[in-house]
Amino acid sequence: MKISQKERYFKVLEWFQNNMPEAESELNYKNPYQLAVSVILSAQCTDKRVNLVTPALFERYPDPFAMSKATEQEIFKYISSVTYPNSKSKHLSEMAKVLVAEFQGVIPKDTEELQRLPGVGRKSANVIASVIYNTPVIAVDTHVFRISRRLGLSKGETPLAVEKELTENIPSDRRAIAHHWLILHGRYVCVARKPKCEICGLTLFCLHYHMAGRADLHKGGTR
């Protein structure tokens, strides 16, 4: 079924709204500081692993003021099982110091200001701002990048290009939750190596599915 780009966006968002009306981060956190720390730790690491190490970390360093006094080596002891613990220990130590010195310990709302925090890039800033403050921005991680291109929502070759296209086509009041829709769909259904098309409710609107189907038919197969 050939549909316009505008209709594809409408159908995809409608399906998510009807089938996944509530979607949120799978990181465990109780306040903006804890989310920021968890997001930094989650870079190239699973949320499940991050959630295993943060309880003890937050018990020892319950706020940025406490963490700002910790050394990298002290923080490392609590996060040694995540990916890249050395660099993340440094980022957390420096992030807490900047947060205390420049923002009085309060996680800023502005994405540009968020990126002044060590360990927080554009994607992480968008995650923090959208989750905490419901800022209408789209965070493009590997899942969002993959899903957007597979569904046909974007032809962007870079995360920034995909972010811009999604931002242009997704209404501002849906951008924050759309980030979670796409991540969760990529994490559990449209997985990287072998997408589970047989259980996906978006196949009717999915460019990848129909392109694959045409390829199968061309080879004499069925779909």
Backbone as a ProteinNet text record, in pm:
[ID]
protein_1_A
[PRIMARY]
MKISQKERYFKVLEWFQNNMPEAESELNYKNPYQLAVSVILSAQCTDKRVNLVTPALFERYPDPFAMSKATEQEIFKYISSVTYPNSKSKHLSEMAKVLVAEFQGVIPKDTEELQRLPGVGRKSANVIASVIYNTPVIAVDTHVFRISRRLGLSKGETPLAVEKELTENIPSDRRAIAHHWLILHGRYVCVARKPKCEICGLTLFCLHYHMAGRADLHKGGTR
[TERTIARY]
84.7	0	88.2	71.6	151.8	78.9	146.8	87	183.9	130.6	213.9	289.3	393.1	470.5	384.5	300	211.6	117.5	61.9	-30.3	42.9	167.5	245.3	266.1	303.7	322.4	191.4	83	-46.4	-83.8	-67.5	-104.6	-16.1	114.4	207.9	178.6	162.2	133.9	-1.6	-98.2	-230.3	-223.1	-146	-134.2	-70.6	36.7	101.9	7.4	-64.9	-156.2	-264	-312.1	-417.7	-365.7	-242.1	-189.8	-85.5	-31.5	67.3	46.4	-73.7	-105.6	-13.9	42.3	135.5	271.5	369.5	505.8	601.6	699.2	792.7	928.9	1024.6	1159.7	1162.5	1247.1	1262.6	1374.9	1435.7	1534.1	1461	1515.4	1455.4	1516.6	1432.9	1480.8	1369	1406.2	1308.2	1307.4	1409.8	1417.2	1505.2	1507.9	1585.4	1733.7	1792.4	1934	1957.7	1874	1890.9	1871.5	1778.6	1760.2	1883.5	1937.8	2056.2	2172.5	2192.8	2299.5	2272.9	2150.2	2114.3	2130.1	2094.7	2108.2	2255.4	2340.7	2484.5	2535.9	2491.7	2535.8	2480.8	2368.3	2301.6	2363.8	2457.8	2521.4	2586.3	2539.1	2590.3	2584.7	2482	2461.3	2311	2269.7	2126.8	2069.8	1943.5	1875.4	1873.7	1860.3	1856.7	1985	2098.5	2227.2	2238.5	2198.1	2203.5	2118.2	1999	1909.5	1964.9	2056.5	2117.9	2222.3	2288.6	2397	2353.8	2246.3	2211.8	2158.8	2089.4	2041.7	2153.9	2262.5	2374.2	2442.9	2452.9	2515.3	2436.7	2305.4	2222.2	2213.3	2227.5	2228.7	2354	2465.5	2592.4	2597	2544.5	2545.9	2402.8	2324.2	2181.5	2148.9	2246.9	2222.5	2353.5	2346.9	2468.3	2572.5	2529.1	2623.6	2711.8	2652	2729.9	2821.9	2771.1	2852.8	2966.1	2944.3	3047.4	3171.9	3157.9	3271.1	3342.4	3287.2	3345.3	3453.6	3551.9	3654.9	3606.1	3672.6	3639.4	3654.8	3758.6	3785.9	3675.5	3622	3515	3387.5	3358.4	3238.1	3253.5	3374.1	3401.3	3360.5	3380.8	3349.3	3202	3116.8	2974	2925.5	3001.6	2952.5	3045.3	3132.1	3233.3	3174.8	3049.4	2991.8	2921.5	2911	2850.6	2957.7	2916.3	3012.7	3091.3	3217.1	3306.1	3300.8	3322.3	3311	3413.3	3530.9	3632.8	3588.7	3544.8	3503	3374.9	3285.3	3160	3181.7	3279.9	3313.7	3361.9	3443.7	3495.3	3381.2	3293	3180.6	3090.8	3059.9	2970.1	3032.2	3160.5	3229.4	3228.2	3260.9	3265.8	3125.9	3030.9	2893.4	2838.5	2860.7	2810.2	2873.3	3000.7	3070.2	3014.9	2993.2	2938.4	2794.5	2717.8	2578.4	2567.1	2657.1	2656.4	2707.7	2818.1	2882.9	2804.1	2743.9	2679.5	2527.2	2467.5	2321.5	2261.8	2342.1	2296.5	2232.3	2280.6	2233.4	2102.9	2049.6	1921.3	1945.7	1887.1	1901	1834.4	1907.7	1848.9	1745.7	1654.8	1551.2	1599.1	1681.1	1725.7	1822.5	1801.3	1886.2	2029.6	2046.6	2181.5	2256.3	2187.8	2250	2278.4	2189.4	2212.3	2340.8	2370.1	2489.2	2618	2605.4	2723.3	2767.6	2680.5	2714.8	2801.3	2916.3	3002.5	2927.7	2945	2878.6	2740.8	2693.5	2559.9	2572.8	2546.6	2546.9	2406.6	2388.4	2258.7	2148.3	2177.7	2076.5	2037.8	2136.8	2109.7	2034.8	2072.2	2003.5	1856.3	1829.5	1690.6	1612.4	1677.6	1611.2	1574	1670	1647.3	1539.3	1548.3	1451.7	1311.5	1299.9	1166.9	1104.3	1184.7	1130.8	1095.7	1185.3	1163.6	1067.1	1088.3	1013.6	912.8	898.9	807.4	836.9	963.3	1005.5	979.8	924.2	890.2	1011.8	1100.3	1219.4	1224.4	1295.1	1309	1453.5	1472.9	1606.2	1624	1727.1	1749.1	1866.4	1833.8	1936.6	1939.4	2010.3	2021.7	1885.5	1798.7	1666.4	1581.3	1575.2	1493.8	1546.4	1678	1739	1697.6	1710.4	1678.4	1530	1443.9	1300.1	1248.6	1296.4	1250.7	1281.6	1399.2	1437.7	1364	1344.6	1273.4	1126.8	1062.5	922.1	903	1007.9	996.8	962.2	982	956.1	1067.7	1184.4	1298.5	1397.3	1462.2	1571.3	1705	1703.3	1823.6	1938.2	2057.3	2176.6	2248.2	2207.1	2268.8	2158.8	2191.9	2092.3	2033.8	2116.8	2066.6	1967	1996	1904.6	1771	1776.3	1653.9	1577.7	1650.2	1585.9	1510.5	1573.1	1510	1384	1389	1272.6	1158.2	1190.9	1087.6	1025.6	1109.3	1060.6	966.3	996.9	912.8	776.7	771.3	650	567.8	624.6	550.6	501.9	373.6	320.3	395.3	413.4	494	442.3	310.8	256.1	274.6	328.2	350	498.7	584.7	726.5	788.3	757.8	818.3	780.1	651.8	609.4	648.4	656.2	695.3	836.3	920.7	1056.4	1049.1	963.3	950	880.9	782.3	716.7	818.7	901.1	997.4	1104.9	1152.3	1254.4	1200.2	1083.9	1028.2	994.3	947	917.1	1046.2	1152.2	1280.2	1345.1	1318.8	1379.4	1313.2	1181.6	1110.1	1045.6	1025.4	959.7	1048.8	1079.1	1159.8	1307.8	1353.5	1490.9	1590.2	1714.5	1814.3	1836.7	1866.2	1908.4	1794.2	1686.1	1573.8	1443.6	1391.1	1267.3	1152.5	1070.3	960.2	834.7	844.1	735.2	604.8	615.1	496.4	408.9	465.2	384.4	370.6	420.2	419.9	288	231.8	106.3	124.2	249.7	276.9	312.8	302.5	346.3	270.3	145.8	65	122.5	193.8	247.1	399.4	462.4	608.7	675.1	761.1	831.4	921.8	995.8	1086.9	1010.2	897.3	818.3	771.9	722.3	671.1	782.4	895.2	1010.1	1059.9	1065.3	1108.1	1008.6	879.7	776.4	787.8	814.6	830.2	953.1	1058	1180.1	1152.4	1073.8	1038.9	957.8	862.8	780.2	861.8	956.7	1043.4	1125.5	1160.9	1239.6	1151.2	1019.3	929.3	875.7	904.7	858.9	724.2	676.9	547.8	568.8	473.5	479.8	340
-119.9	0	124.9	206.5	327.9	442.3	504.5	616.2	733.4	852.4	971.3	975.8	1057.5	1071.5	1127.3	1223.5	1282.7	1177.4	1093.5	989.7	882.9	853.1	753.4	799.5	924.6	978.8	970.6	1009.1	1008.9	868.3	771.2	633.1	574.4	599.4	546.2	605.8	735.8	800.8	757.7	742.2	697	556.8	468.7	331.9	331.3	406	412	468.8	573.8	635.6	537	454.6	358.8	234.9	197.9	72.1	88.4	207.4	232.5	373.2	399.4	536.5	587.1	494.1	533.1	471.1	554.7	508.2	600.8	542.4	622.5	555.5	628.1	575.4	452.4	356	236.8	252.3	369.1	399	428.3	379.1	404.8	531.1	627.3	753.1	816.3	901	965.9	1117.2	1171.1	1315.7	1348.8	1474.7	1511.7	1478.1	1495.8	1461.2	1313.5	1228.3	1085.3	1047.6	1112.9	1083.8	1123.7	1241.9	1287.7	1190.2	1144.5	1047.1	918.4	871.4	746.5	756.9	870.5	890.9	888.5	951.2	948	804.6	729	590.4	501.3	538.3	452.4	457	547	555.9	422.6	361.8	232.4	124.9	136.3	39.5	18.9	-97.9	-124.4	-54.9	-19.3	39.8	-58.8	-186.1	-289.1	-287.3	-278.8	-274.4	-147.7	-34.8	92.7	85.1	27.7	17.5	-72.1	-159.3	-246.1	-172.3	-73.9	-6.6	123.2	185.2	317.2	318.2	214.5	222.9	249.9	175.1	195.5	328.6	365.8	494.1	610.3	606.4	716.2	716.5	600.2	595.1	664.8	643.1	705.3	852.2	885.6	1024.1	1065.2	1103.2	1131	1258.7	1345.7	1469.5	1516	1614.3	1659.9	1718.9	1772	1829.6	1719.3	1606.4	1493.4	1437.4	1422.4	1365.7	1459.4	1588.9	1685.1	1675.1	1615.5	1600.7	1466.2	1381.7	1249.1	1252.1	1164.9	1150.9	1053.8	1055.7	962	818.2	793.8	658.5	610.5	701	664	630.4	708.4	682.8	553.6	529.8	409.9	281.9	277.1	156.6	116.6	215.6	188.6	158.2	196.6	181.9	96.1	19.2	-56.5	-157.5	-197.7	-299.5	-242.3	-108.8	-50.4	-37.1	-6.1	15.5	144.2	142.1	258.9	325.3	248.6	303.5	413.2	405.2	507.1	644.8	652	781.8	829.7	738.6	778.5	825.1	766.6	813.6	957.8	985.8	1122.3	1217.4	1175.2	1259.6	1291.7	1190.7	1213.1	1306.9	1288.8	1375.8	1520.3	1539	1674.7	1732.4	1647.9	1694.4	1750.6	1678.1	1722.6	1855	1868.6	1993.5	2111.9	2092.6	2200	2230.3	2127	2144.6	2227.4	2203	2277.7	2419.7	2433.2	2563.4	2659.5	2607.9	2695.7	2695.6	2588.2	2578.8	2554.7	2575.9	2560.8	2423.8	2323.3	2187.9	2154.2	2247.6	2226.9	2190.1	2080.2	2039.5	2144	2205.3	2310.9	2257	2345.2	2307	2319.4	2417.3	2446.8	2339.4	2288.9	2181.7	2227.9	2354.2	2406.2	2412.3	2453.5	2457	2316.3	2223.4	2084.4	2030	2071.6	2022.6	2082.2	2176.2	2227.7	2132.2	2037.8	1939.3	1829.8	1801.2	1694.4	1561.6	1495	1366.6	1377.9	1501.2	1522.8	1583.2	1502.7	1550.4	1587.8	1610.4	1654.4	1552.6	1424.9	1321.8	1314.7	1310.4	1301.2	1424	1541.4	1664.8	1659.3	1609.1	1597.8	1497.4	1386.8	1287.6	1351.4	1415.4	1475.2	1581.9	1670.4	1780.1	1729.5	1629.4	1578.9	1501	1421.9	1339.9	1424.3	1514.6	1593.2	1708.9	1781.4	1904.4	1895.7	1776.6	1757.2	1853.8	1887.5	1975.6	1905.9	1976	1912.5	1890.3	1802.9	1769.6	1618.2	1576.2	1434.2	1391.2	1291.7	1236	1115.5	1119.2	1011.4	925	809.3	711.8	606.5	496.4	394.9	334.8	316.2	259.3	354.6	479.9	577.9	596	599.4	613.7	496.7	375.8	256.6	250.1	269.5	257	363.7	484.2	593.4	564.9	509.1	477.5	353.8	253.9	133.3	164.2	238.4	270.6	360.5	436.4	530.8	670.8	695.6	828.6	925.7	872.2	957.4	882.3	960.2	906.7	961	1026.9	1090	992.8	1037.3	952.8	971.5	1070.8	1098	1115.6	1095.5	1118.2	1259.3	1358.2	1495.7	1514.3	1455.5	1466.8	1400	1284.2	1214.2	1296.6	1353.2	1436.2	1552.3	1619.2	1734.7	1694.5	1580.1	1536.3	1494.6	1423.8	1385.4	1508.4	1604.9	1727.4	1803.6	1803.8	1874.4	1807.8	1676.6	1602.7	1553.7	1556.2	1511.7	1634.5	1644.3	1759	1777.6	1901	1931	1862.2	1845.3	1784	1632.6	1573.9	1429.6	1392.3	1490	1459	1385.6	1428.7	1365.7	1218.4	1187.4	1047.3	968.1	1035.1	966	909.2	979	929.8	793.6	779.1	652.9	546.9	587.8	492.7	424.2	504.5	451.3	367.1	413	337.1	200.2	198.5	72.4	-22.1	32.7	-50.7	-111.5	-33.1	-84.1	-181.2	-164.3	-249.3	-387.2	-394.2	-519.6	-580.3	-502	-555	-541.7	-421.5	-398.9	-398.8	-514.1	-527.6	-521.5	-497.2	-467.4	-580.5	-699.3	-806.8	-875.3	-901.2	-972.3	-915.1	-812.6	-750.5	-850.4	-837.9	-932.2	-883.7	-884.6	-833.1	-909.2	-1037.2	-1119.9	-1074.1	-997.3	-949.4	-797	-733.3	-586.8	-534.5	-436.4	-377.9	-266.7	-239.2	-127.9	-172.2	-300.9	-350.2	-286	-251.9	-192.3	-59.1	10.6	142.7	143.3	26.1	18.6	4.4	96.6	94.5	-27.9	-60	-174.6	-304.7	-321.1	-443.8	-461.8	-354.9	-365.7	-376.8	-315.4	-332.2	-475.5	-533.1	-671.6	-765.7	-732.7	-814.8	-816.6	-701.8	-695.4	-773.5	-769.2	-844	-993.8	-1039.9	-1181.3	-1224.9	-1142.2	-1175	-1178.6	-1087.6	-1081.1	-1209.4	-1267.8	-1391.8	-1514.8	-1494	-1606	-1659.7	-1588.1	-1633	-1574.3	-1596.7	-1540.4	-1465.9	-1378.6	-1304.1	-1280.7
0	0	0	-101.3	-110.6	-41.7	52.8	125.1	126.2	146.5	152.1	284.4	288.7	412	524.8	490.6	591.3	648.5	561.8	607.5	688	648.7	722.8	866.4	883	1018.2	1096.6	1032	1099.9	1145.7	1056.1	1087.6	1197.6	1190.4	1290.5	1427.8	1434.8	1562.4	1617.7	1528.6	1571.3	1630.3	1566.3	1616.7	1755.8	1771.5	1902.1	2008.5	1972.6	2068.4	2113.1	2021	2052	2124.2	2095.9	2149.1	2259.6	2272.1	2376	2432.8	2486.9	2532.1	2643	2719.9	2825.5	2796.6	2780.2	2753.2	2825.7	2893.7	2969.9	2976	3027.2	3039.3	3128.6	3093.9	3176.9	3278.4	3283.3	3386.5	3517	3627.4	3758.9	3819.1	3849.9	3908.4	3989.8	4086.4	4171.8	4157.3	4092.8	4076.5	3955.6	3911.9	3793.6	3802.5	3919.2	3937	3909.2	3964.9	3943.3	3797.2	3729.6	3587.6	3508	3536	3464.1	3481.3	3602.3	3629.5	3552.9	3556.5	3489.4	3338.5	3283.7	3138.5	3098.3	3176.6	3148.6	3153.2	3251.6	3265.7	3154.4	3096.5	2997.8	2858.7	2837.2	2705.3	2669.4	2559.9	2513	2621.7	2704	2812.2	2828.3	2872.3	2887.2	3010.4	3001.3	3116.5	3233.6	3200.5	3304.2	3386.4	3321.4	3391.6	3474.4	3417.7	3490.7	3616.8	3604.2	3719.6	3830.2	3795.6	3896.3	3980.3	3919.4	3991.7	4060.1	4013.1	4067.8	4211.5	4259.5	4398.3	4499.1	4491.3	4583.6	4557.3	4429.7	4394.1	4452.3	4439.9	4490.7	4643.3	4702.7	4849.3	4901.8	4832.7	4873.8	4835.2	4718.5	4670.1	4635.7	4734	4715.3	4638.3	4621.2	4547.6	4483.8	4394.4	4326.5	4420.7	4532.8	4628.7	4687.2	4717.2	4770.2	4663.1	4540.8	4434.7	4394.2	4406	4366.3	4454.3	4570.9	4662.7	4644.2	4559.5	4538.8	4432.1	4445.2	4343.2	4236.2	4122.5	4015.5	4063.9	4141.7	4190.9	4284.6	4364.8	4457.4	4381.5	4278.3	4197.6	4118.8	4070.2	3989.9	4062.1	4191.5	4269.1	4256.2	4235.9	4228.7	4087.2	3985.8	3848.4	3762.1	3825.5	3750.4	3652.4	3671.1	3583.3	3460.3	3449.8	3329.5	3221.6	3101	2993.6	3018	2981.2	2993.3	3131.7	3236.9	3372.9	3403.7	3342.6	3370.1	3322.4	3197.6	3144.2	3211.6	3243.8	3307.4	3451.6	3519.7	3654.6	3648.3	3548.3	3529.4	3495.5	3405.3	3365.9	3484.5	3565.9	3679.3	3781.5	3807.7	3902.7	3854.6	3726.4	3670.4	3653.6	3614.8	3597.5	3728.1	3836.9	3966.9	4008.2	3982.1	4017.1	3938.5	3807.6	3724.4	3766.3	3795	3834.5	3962.2	4055.5	4181.1	4161	4089.5	4073	3984.9	3877.8	3780.7	3786.8	3840.8	3839.7	3978.1	4082.1	4220.2	4246.8	4175.4	4196.6	4127	4048.2	3979.4	3833	3787.8	3648.4	3558.9	3467.6	3383.4	3285.7	3243.4	3147.3	3003.7	2978.1	2841.7	2792.6	2671.6	2620.2	2595.2	2560.7	2540.6	2673.5	2777	2909.7	2959.9	2930.4	2970.6	2909.4	2786.9	2719	2775.4	2866.6	2936.3	3047.1	3079.8	3182.1	3119.8	3175.6	3123	3112.8	3000.6	2979.7	2918.3	2897.9	2840.8	2702.1	2599.4	2462.3	2419.5	2291.2	2239.3	2268.3	2239.4	2261.3	2408.8	2496.7	2640.4	2690.9	2639.9	2680.3	2641.1	2521.2	2476.3	2560.4	2598.3	2683.9	2817.1	2880.7	3012.6	3006.4	2907.2	2896.1	2867.2	2781.2	2745.5	2859.5	2931.2	3039.6	3161.7	3199.6	3321.7	3299.3	3189.8	3168.5	3053.7	2994.6	2882.7	2767.8	2752.3	2644	2509.7	2411.7	2283.4	2193.1	2238.1	2159.4	2139.4	2036.6	2004.6	2026.9	2110.1	2133.3	2040.6	1957.7	1861.3	1905.6	1962.4	1996.4	1885.7	1906.5	1802.2	1767	1868.2	1841.5	1757.8	1798.4	1726.7	1584.8	1569.2	1436.7	1346.6	1399.9	1321.6	1286	1384.1	1363.1	1267.3	1280.7	1194.7	1048.3	1023.8	886.3	834.7	918.1	875.3	842.6	929.4	906.7	785.2	752.2	642.1	689	818.9	873.1	838.2	808.7	775.9	686.8	600.2	518	567.7	680.6	733.9	751.9	717.8	729.7	862.6	939.5	1069.2	1174.4	1301.9	1406.8	1402.7	1373.7	1369.5	1255.7	1139.9	1026.4	1058.2	1123	1162	1265.3	1361.3	1464	1401.4	1306.4	1242.7	1167.3	1098.7	1021.8	1113.3	1220.6	1316.4	1380.9	1414.8	1478.5	1386.7	1258.9	1161.9	1143	1162.7	1128.8	1247.4	1367.2	1485.3	1562.8	1591.3	1666.1	1797.8	1837.7	1956.4	2082.2	2093.1	2214	2217.8	2108.7	2105.6	2098.7	2087.3	2067.5	2185.5	2305.5	2423.3	2432.7	2414.5	2424.7	2300.2	2185.1	2061.4	2074.5	2146.9	2173.6	2241.7	2340.2	2412.5	2327.1	2249.5	2159.8	2069.3	2006.2	1910	1978.7	2093.8	2167	2208.9	2269.1	2318.3	2203.9	2094	1978	1922.4	1922.4	1874.2	1970.2	2096.4	2198.5	2204.5	2177.3	2198.5	2073.3	1969.4	1849.6	1726.2	1688.9	1568.8	1606.9	1653.1	1701.6	1585.8	1619.5	1517.1	1417.6	1465.9	1375.6	1303.3	1373.9	1312.4	1364.9	1297	1344.4	1348.5	1453.4	1474.1	1400.7	1269.2	1185.6	1208.2	1246	1262.8	1378.7	1472.7	1585	1584.4	1480	1473	1416.9	1483.8	1437.9	1337.1	1301.2	1210.1	1068.3	1040.1	909.3	793.2	815.6	709.7	661.6	753.3	719.5	708.1	724.7	734.6	598.1	565.9	437.5	427.6	533	532.8	507.5	571.1	556.9	413.2	352.9	216.4	113.3	140.1	50.8	57.4	177.7	194.9	129.2	139.5	78.6	-72.1	-131.3	-276.5	-320.3	-236.2	-269.6	-268.7	-170.5	-161.8	-283.4	-324.3	-439.3	-567.6	-577.4	-695.1	-707.8	-591.8	-591.3	-609.7	-614.4	-631.7	-501.9	-390.4	-260.7	-229.2	-108.1	-64.2	65.4	94.4	221.1	270.4
[MASK]
+++++++++++++++++++++++++++++++++++++++++++++++++++++++++++++++++++++++++++++++++++++++++++++++++++++++++++++++++++++++++++++++++++++++++++++++++++++++++++++++++++++++++++++++++++++++++++++++++++++++++++++++++++++++++++++++

